[in-house]
Amino acid sequence: MPVAIAARRKASAAASSDGGGIEIEPIAGGNGSILMRLERIRMSFGCSEEVHEIDLEGGEDDKVFKLDKAPEAACDTIEAERTKLLQ
């Protein structure tokens, strides 16, 4: 789920059926870093019957994560690997 956030704004995504979701907030002066608060989310590669799914759920001591902006070259590599998996 791509999410774009402007400075000092929060974004969130929630699943009404199961109560899961995340909240994303930019860190002031963080050079693109964000805080992600995790309840529970399910991620998948594609929408076919043979979808690979991963459930992520925040635990006692790991519900808030600081995510730093990755170099563009790293994103290109991840996208190429994702494309291979979906073929």
WOCOR-V525637 format. One line per field, one symbol per residue. burial: # if it has 9 or more other C-alpha atoms within 8 Angstrom, else .. A space follows every 50 residues. Layout:
# WOCOR-V525637
burial=???
This chain:
# WOCOR-V525637
burial=....#....##........########.....#########..#...... #......#....#...........#............
